[in-house]
Amino acid sequence: MKKYPILLACMAFLPLANQAQETGSYHFTLDQCLQYAFGNSLQRQNLKLTEKSAAENTIQAKNNRKPGVNLSAGESASHVGSESDIHISGNASINAGITIYQGGSITNNIKRSQIEEDDAKLRVEKFDNSLSIEILNTYLTVLRNEEAIKYKEAIVKTSGEQAEQGKKKFDAGAMLESDYLVLEAQYAQNRTDTLESQIMRQTSLLSLKKLLSMDPAANLSLIGPDTSTIDAMALLPTQEECVNNALQTMPELKLTQSAIEAAEIQTEITKAGVRPTISASAGIGTSHRDFGDIGRQLGDNFNQQVGITLSMPIYDRGQTKSKLAQNKYSKQMSELDKAQTELEIKQTVINQYQNVKLAYERYKMTRQRCNAYREVLNVFNAKFNVGSVVITDLLTQQANYINAINEYVQAKYSFILSRKILDVYTGNGVRMD
């Protein structure tokens, strides 16, 4: 997935924070929703701290190549037998030691730490993908409800005019009371439908605030994307290209590959346990007893030492052999996990690819159907105005149009959602410019 650079994301977040402070409200595009969520998600912050901790472990693993240096100094008092004097003695020394060879374990520990650091970054990326899809889904749900409200408000206006006209005809004796009451009932039903859509919008907006880690009492409004070029979104690369891109970019598969590499490195670390270890040491020190002519004492007792040590285990009761077998099984399990993950990714991307194609066909069908029912309803409204249509026929056409609107709006945003989820799977992110 194409990531937002952390610096740019932080810079982009500053005006969002200033906007909220100055106006007490947020007016966000999808990209701004993502920026806000990435900057405020507590779970993501926890993952980023894990990433920083892993980076520190890598630094420490590299520092293990360097020598260690210790300084020690001490003074002590002693009294022996029947002597009346108390003797003061002291010593000071500086010692350094370095591991020259440890069976390759230092190098392999560095490699393992680097893998763990990369894995921490991949887990952040995996979380970002998941959070982005959730935000996208909820963001589009809000916009879908808002668009449905606009259509339904227009219908309410029309049905209100019909009810008003029906009352005039009823008062003039040109319409049956039952027909007039039906118009009033339909007007009330249309207002209720609009209210339900408004409540659904508020509910989905509250869900979006939760995903953004935003105060539920905050005033949030959304800037919708330009959907006039929605047909261009239906232009897809080949299915094979989508699958290949997903296999190259999805963090889930990279994590399984890291597990295999970690198992291989752990095998080398285990083997290092039966290899020789070579270390070197050096030090200087001095001492004194009592304080008589202490300068001469320190000079006479000044000492230096240097040494090299070789150690090698001979028999460890079969522990290394057992660990190597466990490492082998661990690697085999990781390889199976990778194969399973790769298979699941292929299946997921292919299913999503087909879902996009089907969603686009459904969108085109519902758009055409909605336009057709709107024209039919316009004809029936004109006939109603001149009194040449039965009320039940008019309301039937109005119900057909309402159903067509609901299906069209649902299909439109379902297609956008499916298309953008495919973008996430293939590493293109969810930007909606």
Secondary structure, 3 states (H helix, E strand, C coil): CCCCCHHHHHHHHHHHHHHHHHHCEEEECHHHHHHHHHHHCHHHHHHHHHHHHHHHHHHHHHHCCCCEEEEEEEEEEECCCCCCCCEEEEEEEEEEEEEEECCCHHHHHHHHHHHHHHHHHHHHHHHHHHHHHHHHHHHHHHHHHHHHHHHHHHHHHHHHHHHHHHHHHHHCCCCCHHHHHHHHHHHHHHHHHHHHHHHHHHHHHHHHHHHCCCCCCCEEEECCCCCCCHHHHCCCCCHHHHHHHHHHHCHHHHHHHHHHHHHHHHHHHHHHCCCCEEEEEEEEEEEEECCCCHHHHHHHCCEEEEEEEEECCCCCCCHHHHHHHHHHHHHHHHHHHHHHHHHHHHHHHHHHHHHHHHHHHHHHHHHHHHHHHHHHHHHHHHHHHCCCCCHHHHHHHHHHHHHHHHHHHHHHHHHHHHHHHHHHHCCCCCCCC
